[in-house]
Amino acid sequence: MLATATLLCGCGQASQGIASHDVVFENVHYRVVTVDLAKADLGLHWRDPATGEPFASIRALQQWGTSHHRQLLFAANSGIYDARGEPLGLYVENGKTLKPLNTVHGDPGAGNFSLLPNGVFAIDANGHASVQTTADFAAAHAQPRWATQSGPMLVIDGKINPEFVADSDSIKWRSGVCARRPDEAVFVVSTAPVNFHAFAMLFRDKLGCRNALYLDGTLSQIYVDGNYYGAPAFMVKPYAGMFTVFAPVNRD
C-alpha cells in the first residue's frame, strides 16, 4: 500500500511541471521535488506586494495565493536569513535585487552561511537554472530574474564540500537544491536528521547533481502534493523568502 501511495503522489501535478517522490538513501528518507522549468513558473516570494509585510509562512503564502485565484503547488524556504528576518545574501525577485550579493567571509562558528564556499541558485531571463559558488556567480556578472544565496555549497563540480566530515554528529533536518539541467530544478528535504556529508552524498551519488546548494536546516520544510515534508511543525519558525510554484485557478 505504501509503495502504491508513493507512486501516486505528485501524479496530479506532473502535467503542471512538478514531480514529487520519496527517496531512501543510506537508510534515511528524503522528499525529492523536481520542477520542470519549461512547464512550471518557479519564483520567489518574500513580502506581500500590497502591504510590504513578510509572508513568513507557507500557510500565509497559500492564503495569499487563494485570494488572488492562484493555487500553491509547491513551496520551500529559499535559504538562510539574519536576525531581522531578512535574506542574509543575494535575493532577487522578478529581476529586482532586494538584497545584494554577500561576499563577506565570516566566522564559520557564526552559522552555516559562513561555512565556505557558499553559493547562489539562480534562474535567468531565459528560464534556465544554475547553482554556482558565490565567487563564480560574481565573476559571471549575471543578471538573474530569480536568485537566492545560501550556504554552504554541498557539491562543487562533482566533489563533496571538503569542509564536511563523514562521521559528524551534527545532524539536523536539512533542505537543498540543485539544477541537473538548465530546465530542471531539484529540491530535497530530509524527513529525519542527517549530517552535511550524508546530505551532500545524496545529491551527488543518488540524484546526479554536479553542484548543489544547502538551503536550511532544523526548520526546513517543503510543501508539495498538499502535504508538508521535513522538520516537525513545532520546529518551524518564520521564513524570509520562499520558493513557489503557483497555478491559476479556473474561476468559471
N, C-alpha and C positions, 0 to 999 in steps of 0.2 A: 504493500500500500504506500509506503514512504517513497519508494522509487517511482511509482506512478505519479504521486503528487509532485515530486521534484521535476519530473519531465513536463508536467502540465504547467508548472509555474512559469509565468512570463510569456506563454504562448499567445495570449491575447494582445500583448504589446509588441510581439515580434514584427508585425506588419508596420508598426509605428517606429521601428528602428531600435528597440530595446529588447535585449535578451538577458534573462537572469537565471542563474542556476547555482547549485551547491557544488563546491569542490572540496574534496578531502585530500590534504597533503601532510604527510608525516603526522597522521592521527589528529590533525586539527581541521575543523570545518570552517570554510570561508564562503561568503556570498560574493559571487562574481557577477558584475553587470557590464555587459558590452553595449556600447552606444554606437550605432551606425550613423555617422555624421551626415551622410547623404540623405537620410530619412528623418532623423530626429534633430530638433533645434536645441542643441545643448548650449546653455548660457549660465550666467552668474547673477545672483540677486543678493543684495546686502540691505538696502534701505527701501522703504515704501516710497515711490516717486511722489506721491501726493502729500505725505506728511514729513518725509525725511527721517522717520524713525526706523531703527533697525528691525527687520523681521524677527531675528533672534532664534526662531524655532522653525522646524519643518512644518509643524502644525499651523503656525501663523501664515506661512507662505502658501500652504494648501488652501486656507480660508481666503486669502487674498486672491488666489487664482480662481476660486469658485465665484467670488464676487465680480470677477472680470470674464466670466464664462470660459474659463480655462481649467482643464483637469491636470493636476500634478501627477505625472507618471513616474518621475524619478527625482530624488534629491539627496544630497550628501554635503557634509561640511567641506568647505573648499580649502581649508588649511589652518595654520596656526595664527592666532591673534594675540594682541597685547592686553595689558590690564585694563585698558579703556574699552575693550571690546571691539577694536578696530584691527583690520588685517595688519600683520607685522611686516609684510613685504609687499611686493608689487601686487596691485589689484586693478584690473581693467574690466570695465563693464561696457559692452557695446561700443568699443573704440575709445571710451573716455577713461583716462588714467586717474583713479581715485586715490591710489597710494603708489608712490614711486618705488623703483627697484631698490631693495635694501642690500647694499654690498658691505655693510659693516661686519667685521669679523669679531663676534662676541665671544664670551666665555662659554665653552660647551657645558659647563655646570649650570648655566643660567637657563637652559632649555634646549629642546631638540632642534630648533631653527639654527642654532649656532654650532650644531654638530656637522661640520663641513664635509663635503660641499653640500649646500642646499641647492634648490633648483626652481624651475618655472615650468608649469604646464600652460600651454597657450594654444589658442585657435586663431588662425589668421583670417584675413578677409575672404579667402577662398574656401573657408571651412575646413582647413587642414590642421590637424592637431600635432603637437610635438611636446616632448619632455626634454629639457636641457638643463645642464648645470647653470647656475647664475652667471658664471663667468662667460660661458659660451653664448648664453642668451644676450648678455650685454654686448659682446663682440659682434653679434649679428645685427645689432641696431634694428631689431624687429619692431613692427608696428601692429601688434595683435588686436583683434577685435575683442577677444576674451582672454584673460590671463590671471593666474594666481601664483604667488611664490610661497613655497613652503620648504620644509626640510626636516631631516636630511634626504639627500638622494639615496634611494635604496639600491638601485643598479645603475652603473655608469659604463656605457659602451660594453655591455655584456659581462661586467665584473661586479661582484658584490662590494659595496662600500667597505673599504679596508678598515674603517673605524669599528665595524661590528665584530662582536665576539660570539662565536658559535654557541658556547655554553653559558652565555649571560643569563643571570637570574632576574633581569629587568624585563618582566613580562606584563603586557597590557593588551587590551583590545586595540586594534590598530586598523587604520584605513590608508589606502594609497591609490595611485593612478598610473597608468602607462598609456602609450599610443603605439600599438603594434604596427599600425599602418596609418598614413595620414588621414584616412577617412574613418578611423575607428579609435574610440577611447575605451579603456577597460578600467573599471573601478572595482576595488576589492575592500571588504571589511571582514575582519576575523570575528567569529562568533564565540571565541574563547581567547584568553590572554596568550600572547606569543612574544618572543623577543624579536629584535630588529633583524638578526641574521636569518631566522626561520622565515620571517615575512618576506625578506628580500629573495630568499631561495625560491619561494613560491612564485614570485613574479618572473624570475629568470628561468627556472627549470621546469615549472609546470605550465606557465602561461606564455612563455617565449618572448618576454619583453627585454629588449636590449638597454632600455633606460626606463627607470621607474622612480616615482617621487612619493615620499611619505606625506600624508595629509594631516593626520592627527591620531592621538591615542587616548585611552581612558574613556573619553566621552563620545567616541566615534560611532555613528550610526549611518545606515543607508536606508532610504525609503524607496521601495520598488514593489510592484505587484500588489499594492495596497497594504504592505506589511513593512515593519521596521526590523532591520537586522543589525547585529553588532552589540554594542555595550548595553547593559540593562538600563531601563528608563530612569532609574533613580540616580544614575551617574551622569546623565546628560545635563550640560549647562548651556546657557545661551551661546549661539554661534554668531560669527560675523558673516562673511559671505558664504553662500551655498550654491553648489552646482544644481542646476534644474533642467528638467525637460517637461514642458507643458504641451498639452494637446487642446485644440479648440473644442468647445462643447457645442453640439448641434442644438440650436435654440428653437427648432421647429416643434 
